[in-house]
């Protein structure tokens, strides 16, 4: 009989007088979760899937239910033996992907648990945060991809995408079933639908196929407020509705604000089903305990794709290795269960090693700027034209209006305590001086921290009878990003501080004052142009400045990993998508039905939706095969045929463009049409990922066993031998040979010519130079890298495989040469 306890716990405890303050912990103990249990416990049959099994785990089978129940009893028994009833509170049992639970207890009790027999590790919980249309056309989906799936009305049919996010606003047109062909049942999906506690109506409607929320850790931590956070799957933030509609929102939904239609919004896979697992909340983000419970439930329920537009707030408290913690271990279990996982790379760019997604089993998504740019102009009466941004209508043609500064139109000086130049409070202004004029306001730090908004400036100006407003940025902090905001009256944000100075100088010269400083007359005039129409640029895509960058790291000492991250680039800047009427994540879109926001949070669901289209066409492909198809067919060129550029900061902190590298975009920008028919894939599975961990220098083998329940009996020799569609060697000494295996997923035999190129400091050679692969067969090839000169930086290159039937497969190669 096998001794087995629990594999992972998250613990949160109510503080008692004799204990320290209760906290949340994540604990691992001996024993296998459902996904990897191969038998050995008396009375319980094996539940693990074979590595070559195309079928998903049947979580409703008596064998699985019985073993899962057994694990939960073991969790309860362990806690009950160690602690007195009432001194702790168990929050979740994790049984399917990792074996453990979440519980609320004191640090002293956590220490007792840490030394209990069978317990592997105890980690204090840590927080996660959100990593916060036009793109279907930009990506070529309507003409190049959707027809292969039966048109947009069938694109993504019956594929279930799970969203671990801030919930959903189910009444939004992007998610309703009005005027659509009915959605039938998806028999393999077994998720629940919670009922709205106020309306008593289900959150599900066929399009939304599951809706649950997870907040036990947040409640135990004392930060959950049901009146603000909603004790249901309802989206109180906006972020969850936005990401869900990017991946799977209905097609042809008119994006209207202030009477103007900005276009039609559509998800990448418009017929895919949406399964909601709310674990993020508007004020505090979320806790890993709740997120892990949501992921575990999503995989149990039978999702095909998992979108994670979330990332850790900080490194785990105990774990040193980036790949080994309850969050990444849970995702490894998800991939073992056949679920493709897309995760946002993070928004810490453009600085190196700023990623928050590290593991090879996850598709890490960087954010691109697509081809839409918005500009507007303020034209002064003296003829000067000042550029800015503002999604607004123009003032009347051929007419100029008097300019009045906020500080000069106050009711009295006592209101200066309200930061009146922000133009957030109409009650502090003299309406008679503003009516019919253009109000000039100042952009302060309050706009950065969210306590002021452009939307409120617009509403202030409108309520005072102004014909429009100008918002001047006088000081720009490094890294400050300005996005256009739709407003209902003419308005413009002057983002260039030098242009703002020109406006201020013009205003001061044309505004005479008496000896006290009071304005005698306002004589400066100007007009605002139309900023509603986008300008399409051929220089797209570009890597967005905020998108997190590599190199990838293997530990929190920032040692570099032999694994490329990010994996792929997708649109993530100025993305129009659904918003929750309750949404507070973006103050400029309060109460609106749509929002245009930026972040790698927006890039990840593009990949999740496109992965759903691939899963629809190739239902038996593994998560690694889907990821490979996306990566090997991506492009490193922009629409004009030039190398993709990345936004970067110069030494003076000014924004400029530099040639992008794989550390910016991974393999390149996603190309959905080519990904449907990649020719070859680089496949990998659970054993390969376990071998990668065991081959990575510096990782404690006991730590690997704690999280995978498997000893290191298998090694790849070197982590760069993991069969990924990229090659990274962070410390190349003399010569190293890397092996890759490709599988022909096309329907016919094909001969591939293999070539390679590399920057001069590293020599590259491939063998064989050509090979013929039968349909469904696999072949190996090797790549030899040798140091020519030590430069102290990475050399970049690629391996290119050209098939006789037209397929092209490209993988990036990166190596940093050392003398020893």
GUMIVO-993310 format. One record per residue (C-alpha): z, x negated, y; chain. Coordinates in steps of 0.5 Angstrom, whole numbers. Example, Ala and Ser with C-alpha at 12.3 -4.5 7.8 and 13.67 -1.06 7.14 Angstrom:
BEGIN
16_-25_-9_A
14_-27_-2_A
end
This chain:
BEGIN
0_0_0_A
-2_-3_7_A
3_-3_12_A
1_0_18_A
3_2_25_A
0_4_31_A
-6_-1_35_A
-5_1_42_A
0_4_46_A
1_6_53_A
8_8_55_A
11_11_61_A
18_13_62_A
23_17_66_A
28_12_69_A
36_13_67_A
42_10_70_A
43_5_65_A
35_3_65_A
31_0_70_A
25_4_73_A
21_7_68_A
14_5_68_A
7_6_64_A
5_1_58_A
0_0_54_A
2_-3_47_A
-2_-5_41_A
1_-5_33_A
-1_-6_26_A
-6_-1_23_A
-13_1_24_A
-16_7_28_A
-20_12_25_A
-27_9_27_A
-25_2_23_A
-20_5_18_A
-23_3_11_A
-18_5_6_A
-11_2_3_A
-6_7_6_A
-4_12_0_A
-6_19_0_A
-11_18_6_A
-19_16_5_A
-23_11_9_A
-26_14_15_A
-30_8_18_A
-37_9_19_A
-42_4_15_A
-45_-1_20_A
-52_1_18_A
-50_9_19_A
-54_13_24_A
-49_18_23_A
-43_19_28_A
-36_20_26_A
-35_27_24_A
-28_28_28_A
-27_35_25_A
-28_33_17_A
-21_34_14_A
-21_26_12_A
-21_24_19_A
-16_30_22_A
-11_28_16_A
-11_21_18_A
-11_22_25_A
-5_26_24_A
-2_21_20_A
-3_16_26_A
0_21_31_A
6_22_26_A
7_14_26_A
7_14_33_A
13_19_34_A
17_16_28_A
16_9_31_A
19_11_38_A
24_16_35_A
27_10_31_A
28_6_37_A
30_10_42_A
34_16_44_A
31_23_45_A
30_24_52_A
30_17_54_A
22_17_54_A
16_21_54_A
10_20_50_A
4_22_54_A
-2_21_49_A
-3_18_42_A
-10_14_41_A
-12_15_34_A
-20_15_34_A
-22_8_38_A
-15_4_38_A
-9_6_35_A
-3_7_40_A
0_12_45_A
2_12_52_A
9_13_53_A
14_14_59_A
20_9_59_A
24_3_62_A
22_-4_62_A
28_-5_58_A
26_-1_53_A
19_-4_53_A
22_-10_52_A
25_-7_45_A
18_-4_43_A
15_-11_44_A
20_-14_39_A
20_-8_34_A
16_-10_27_A
9_-8_27_A
8_-8_35_A
2_-13_37_A
3_-12_44_A
6_-8_50_A
2_-8_57_A
4_-5_63_A
-1_0_65_A
-5_-1_71_A
-10_3_76_A
-17_4_76_A
-21_6_82_A
-28_9_84_A
-34_4_85_A
-37_8_90_A
-66_26_91_A
-71_21_92_A
-70_16_86_A
-73_20_81_A
-80_19_84_A
-78_11_86_A
-77_10_79_A
-83_14_76_A
-80_19_72_A
-84_25_74_A
-91_22_72_A
-89_17_67_A
-83_19_63_A
-81_26_63_A
-88_28_60_A
-86_24_54_A
-80_28_53_A
-84_35_54_A
-84_35_62_A
-78_36_66_A
-76_42_63_A
-74_38_57_A
-72_31_59_A
-66_30_56_A
-66_36_52_A
-59_36_48_A
-57_29_49_A
-49_30_52_A
-47_25_57_A
-40_24_58_A
-37_23_65_A
-30_20_66_A
-29_21_73_A
-26_26_78_A
-28_32_75_A
-34_37_77_A
-36_42_82_A
-39_47_77_A
-42_52_82_A
-46_47_85_A
-54_49_84_A
-55_42_81_A
-50_45_75_A
-52_52_75_A
-56_56_69_A
-59_60_74_A
-67_61_73_A
-67_56_68_A
-69_57_60_A
-62_58_57_A
-58_52_54_A
-57_53_46_A
-51_50_43_A
-51_43_41_A
-47_43_34_A
-45_36_34_A
-41_36_40_A
-34_39_39_A
-31_38_46_A
-27_44_49_A
-28_48_56_A
-22_48_60_A
-21_55_64_A
-20_55_72_A
-12_57_73_A
-14_61_79_A
-20_64_77_A
-19_64_70_A
-26_63_69_A
-29_57_64_A
-32_51_67_A
-37_51_62_A
-44_54_63_A
-48_51_57_A
-51_46_62_A
-44_44_63_A
-42_43_56_A
-35_41_56_A
-29_40_61_A
-22_37_61_A
-18_33_65_A
-13_28_64_A
-7_26_68_A
-1_25_64_A
0_18_67_A
-1_20_74_A
4_26_73_A
9_21_70_A
8_16_75_A
10_21_80_A
3_21_84_A
0_27_82_A
0_33_87_A
-3_39_83_A
-5_43_90_A
-9_37_92_A
-11_34_86_A
-12_40_82_A
-9_41_75_A
-16_42_72_A
-23_39_71_A
-25_41_78_A
-27_36_83_A
-22_35_89_A
-26_28_91_A
-34_29_90_A
-35_23_87_A
-35_26_80_A
-40_31_82_A
-44_26_85_A
-45_22_79_A
-46_27_74_A
-52_30_78_A
-55_23_79_A
-55_23_71_A
-56_30_69_A
-57_35_75_A
-62_40_75_A
-69_38_78_A
-72_41_84_A
-65_43_88_A
-67_43_95_A
-62_38_99_A
-61_42_106_A
-56_40_111_A
-56_43_118_A
-62_47_117_A
-66_41_115_A
-69_39_108_A
-68_32_106_A
-72_33_100_A
-71_35_93_A
-65_33_88_A
-66_31_81_A
-62_28_76_A
-65_22_71_A
-65_27_65_A
-65_34_68_A
-64_38_61_A
-58_33_59_A
-52_36_58_A
-46_34_62_A
-39_33_59_A
-33_32_64_A
-27_28_63_A
-23_28_69_A
-19_22_70_A
-19_20_77_A
-16_23_83_A
-17_23_90_A
-11_20_93_A
-9_15_88_A
-15_13_84_A
-13_13_76_A
-9_10_71_A
-12_6_65_A
-7_11_61_A
-11_17_63_A
-18_14_63_A
-17_11_56_A
-15_18_53_A
-21_21_57_A
-26_16_53_A
-22_17_46_A
-23_24_47_A
-30_24_49_A
-32_20_43_A
-28_24_39_A
-32_30_42_A
-39_27_40_A
-42_25_47_A
-48_21_46_A
-48_17_53_A
-42_15_57_A
-42_14_64_A
-36_10_68_A
-37_9_75_A
-30_6_75_A
-27_-1_75_A
-20_-4_75_A
-16_-5_81_A
-13_-11_79_A
-13_-15_72_A
-8_-13_67_A
-1_-15_67_A
-1_-19_61_A
-8_-20_58_A
-12_-27_60_A
-18_-25_57_A
-23_-21_60_A
-26_-18_54_A
-19_-16_51_A
-15_-11_54_A
-14_-3_52_A
-20_-1_56_A
-25_-6_54_A
-23_-5_47_A
-23_3_47_A
-30_2_50_A
-32_-3_44_A
-30_3_39_A
-34_7_43_A
-40_3_42_A
-38_2_34_A
-38_10_34_A
-46_10_37_A
-44_11_44_A
-48_8_50_A
-44_6_55_A
-46_5_63_A
-41_2_67_A
-41_0_75_A
-41_-7_76_A
-36_-7_82_A
-37_-7_90_A
-34_-14_91_A
-41_-17_93_A
-44_-21_95_A
-39_-26_93_A
-39_-30_86_A
-35_-28_80_A
-34_-21_84_A
-35_-17_77_A
-31_-12_74_A
-35_-10_68_A
-35_-16_63_A
-36_-15_56_A
-43_-15_52_A
-42_-8_49_A
-42_-5_56_A
-49_-4_60_A
-46_-7_67_A
-50_-4_73_A
-52_-7_79_A
-54_-3_85_A
-61_-4_89_A
-63_-1_96_A
-69_3_94_A
-75_4_99_A
-72_9_104_A
-69_7_110_A
-67_11_116_A
-68_9_123_A
-67_12_130_A
-67_10_137_A
-64_11_144_A
-69_11_150_A
-66_9_157_A
-69_11_163_A
-70_4_165_A
-75_4_159_A
-70_0_154_A
-70_2_147_A
-64_1_143_A
-65_2_135_A
-59_5_131_A
-58_10_125_A
-57_17_125_A
-60_23_121_A
-61_27_127_A
-66_31_131_A
-68_29_137_A
-66_31_144_A
-72_35_148_A
-78_32_148_A
-80_29_155_A
-73_30_158_A
-67_25_159_A
-60_27_160_A
-54_24_163_A
-50_19_160_A
-42_20_160_A
-37_16_157_A
-31_19_153_A
-26_15_157_A
-29_18_164_A
-29_25_162_A
-21_26_159_A
-17_32_162_A
-12_27_164_A
-10_19_162_A
-4_22_158_A
-9_23_152_A
-10_16_151_A
-5_15_145_A
-10_19_141_A
-16_14_141_A
-20_18_145_A
-26_14_145_A
-27_16_138_A
-29_23_140_A
-25_26_134_A
-21_31_139_A
-25_36_143_A
-18_38_146_A
-17_32_150_A
-24_32_154_A
-26_36_160_A
-32_40_158_A
-35_41_165_A
-36_34_165_A
-39_34_158_A
-43_40_158_A
-51_39_158_A
-50_31_157_A
-50_26_152_A
-43_24_150_A
-42_16_149_A
-36_14_144_A
-34_8_141_A
-34_6_134_A
-27_3_132_A
-23_1_126_A
-21_8_125_A
-28_10_122_A
-27_4_117_A
-21_7_114_A
-23_14_114_A
-18_17_119_A
-24_18_124_A
-31_20_122_A
-38_21_125_A
-38_28_123_A
-32_30_127_A
-36_26_133_A
-42_31_132_A
-37_37_132_A
-33_35_138_A
-39_34_142_A
-42_40_140_A
-36_44_141_A
-36_41_148_A
-43_43_150_A
-46_36_149_A
-53_36_148_A
-52_30_143_A
-48_23_142_A
-48_16_142_A
-43_12_138_A
-43_4_140_A
-41_-1_135_A
-38_-7_140_A
-35_-11_134_A
-37_-12_127_A
-33_-15_122_A
-36_-19_116_A
-39_-15_111_A
-38_-8_115_A
-44_-3_112_A
-46_2_116_A
-50_8_113_A
-54_14_116_A
-50_20_117_A
-53_27_117_A
-51_31_124_A
-53_38_127_A
-54_35_134_A
-58_29_136_A
-54_23_135_A
-54_16_134_A
-50_10_132_A
-52_3_135_A
-50_-2_130_A
-52_-8_133_A
-46_-10_138_A
-51_-14_143_A
-55_-7_143_A
-49_-4_145_A
-47_-9_150_A
-54_-7_153_A
-52_0_153_A
-45_-1_156_A
-48_-6_162_A
-53_0_164_A
-48_5_164_A
-43_1_168_A
-49_-1_173_A
-51_6_174_A
-44_9_174_A
-41_8_181_A
-34_9_182_A
-28_9_187_A
-23_4_189_A
-19_7_183_A
-24_7_178_A
-25_14_178_A
-33_16_177_A
-36_18_183_A
-43_21_180_A
-46_20_173_A
-53_17_174_A
-55_14_168_A
-60_17_163_A
-63_17_156_A
-66_21_150_A
-65_21_143_A
-71_20_138_A
-72_24_132_A
-68_20_126_A
-69_25_120_A
-76_22_117_A
-75_16_112_A
-79_10_113_A
-82_7_106_A
-81_0_105_A
-85_-4_100_A
-80_-10_100_A
-76_-5_95_A
-72_-6_91_A
-67_-11_94_A
-60_-12_91_A
-55_-9_96_A
-50_-13_99_A
-44_-10_96_A
-46_-10_89_A
-42_-15_85_A
-45_-21_83_A
-44_-26_77_A
-43_-31_74_A
-39_-27_69_A
-32_-29_67_A
-28_-30_60_A
-21_-30_63_A
-17_-29_69_A
-17_-36_71_A
-24_-35_73_A
-27_-39_67_A
-35_-38_66_A
-37_-34_60_A
-43_-35_56_A
-46_-28_57_A
-50_-26_63_A
-47_-20_68_A
-49_-16_71_A
-54_-13_66_A
-59_-9_70_A
-61_-7_77_A
-61_1_79_A
-62_5_85_A
-55_5_89_A
-55_5_96_A
-56_12_100_A
-57_16_94_A
-57_24_96_A
-53_28_90_A
-49_34_89_A
-42_34_93_A
-36_38_92_A
-34_43_97_A
-27_40_96_A
-29_33_96_A
-25_28_101_A
-28_22_98_A
-33_21_104_A
-30_24_111_A
-37_25_114_A
-39_30_108_A
-33_34_108_A
-34_41_106_A
-42_40_105_A
-46_41_98_A
-49_34_98_A
-47_27_100_A
-51_21_101_A
-47_15_99_A
-47_8_96_A
-44_4_91_A
-45_1_84_A
-42_8_82_A
-49_11_84_A
-53_6_80_A
-49_7_73_A
-51_14_73_A
-58_12_74_A
-58_8_68_A
-54_13_64_A
-59_18_65_A
-65_14_63_A
-61_12_57_A
-61_19_55_A
-68_20_56_A
-69_14_51_A
-64_17_46_A
-68_23_46_A
-74_19_44_A
-71_15_39_A
-65_18_37_A
-63_13_32_A
-63_7_36_A
-56_3_37_A
-53_3_44_A
-55_-5_44_A
-62_-3_42_A
-62_2_48_A
-59_-3_53_A
-64_-8_50_A
-70_-4_52_A
-68_-3_59_A
-67_-10_60_A
-73_-13_57_A
-78_-9_60_A
-74_-9_67_A
-78_-12_73_A
-76_-18_78_A
-81_-16_83_A
-81_-11_89_A
-86_-6_90_A
-91_-11_94_A
-91_-16_88_A
-86_-21_91_A
-80_-24_88_A
-74_-19_89_A
-69_-21_95_A
-62_-20_95_A
-58_-18_101_A
-53_-24_103_A
-49_-27_108_A
-51_-33_112_A
-45_-38_115_A
-45_-34_121_A
-43_-28_117_A
-50_-25_119_A
-54_-21_114_A
-60_-24_111_A
-64_-24_105_A
-65_-29_100_A
-69_-30_93_A
-65_-26_88_A
-62_-29_81_A
-60_-26_75_A
-53_-27_78_A
-55_-21_83_A
-59_-17_78_A
-58_-19_71_A
-65_-18_67_A
-68_-14_73_A
-69_-7_76_A
-70_-2_71_A
-77_1_69_A
-76_7_65_A
-83_8_63_A
-84_1_60_A
-77_2_57_A
-79_8_53_A
-84_3_49_A
-81_-4_49_A
-84_-7_43_A
-78_-11_41_A
-71_-10_41_A
-65_-15_41_A
-60_-11_37_A
-53_-12_35_A
-47_-9_33_A
-39_-9_32_A
-39_-15_27_A
-44_-19_32_A
-39_-17_38_A
-33_-19_34_A
-36_-26_32_A
-38_-27_40_A
-30_-26_41_A
-29_-31_35_A
-34_-36_38_A
-31_-36_45_A
-27_-42_46_A
-20_-41_49_A
-19_-34_46_A
-13_-33_42_A
-15_-31_35_A
-9_-27_34_A
-10_-23_41_A
-17_-22_38_A
-14_-19_31_A
-9_-15_36_A
-15_-11_39_A
-20_-11_33_A
-16_-10_27_A
-20_-16_24_A
-19_-23_23_A
-24_-28_25_A
-27_-29_19_A
-34_-30_22_A
-37_-34_28_A
-43_-35_31_A
-42_-42_32_A
-43_-41_40_A
-42_-35_44_A
-49_-36_47_A
-52_-34_40_A
-50_-27_41_A
-56_-23_40_A
-57_-21_47_A
-63_-20_51_A
-61_-26_56_A
-59_-33_54_A
-53_-36_58_A
-50_-43_57_A
-44_-44_62_A
-43_-51_60_A
-49_-55_57_A
-48_-62_55_A
-54_-66_52_A
-58_-61_48_A
-56_-54_45_A
-60_-49_40_A
-60_-42_41_A
-62_-37_36_A
-65_-30_37_A
-67_-24_33_A
-72_-19_35_A
-74_-12_31_A
-81_-9_32_A
-79_-2_34_A
-87_0_35_A
-91_4_30_A
-95_-2_28_A
-95_-10_26_A
-96_-14_33_A
-97_-21_34_A
-93_-24_40_A
-94_-31_43_A
-88_-34_46_A
-87_-38_52_A
-82_-41_56_A
-80_-44_63_A
-74_-47_67_A
-72_-50_73_A
-73_-58_73_A
-66_-60_71_A
-66_-57_64_A
-72_-57_59_A
-73_-51_55_A
-77_-50_48_A
-78_-45_44_A
-80_-44_36_A
-84_-42_33_A
-89_-41_39_A
-92_-35_36_A
-90_-30_30_A
-93_-23_27_A
-88_-18_26_A
-89_-12_22_A
-87_-5_24_A
-79_-4_23_A
-78_-12_21_A
-74_-17_24_A
-76_-24_26_A
-72_-30_29_A
-74_-35_34_A
-70_-41_37_A
-69_-43_44_A
-68_-51_45_A
-64_-53_52_A
-63_-60_54_A
-60_-63_60_A
-65_-67_64_A
-61_-68_71_A
-54_-66_73_A
-54_-62_79_A
-48_-58_79_A
-51_-51_79_A
-55_-47_74_A
-62_-47_73_A
-66_-41_72_A
-71_-39_67_A
-74_-34_62_A
-77_-33_55_A
-83_-29_55_A
-86_-26_49_A
-93_-23_50_A
-96_-18_44_A
-103_-17_42_A
-102_-9_43_A
-100_-10_50_A
-92_-10_50_A
-89_-15_54_A
-82_-18_53_A
-78_-22_58_A
-71_-25_57_A
-67_-29_63_A
-65_-36_61_A
-59_-39_65_A
-56_-46_64_A
-51_-51_68_A
-52_-58_66_A
-46_-63_65_A
-46_-70_63_A
-40_-69_58_A
end
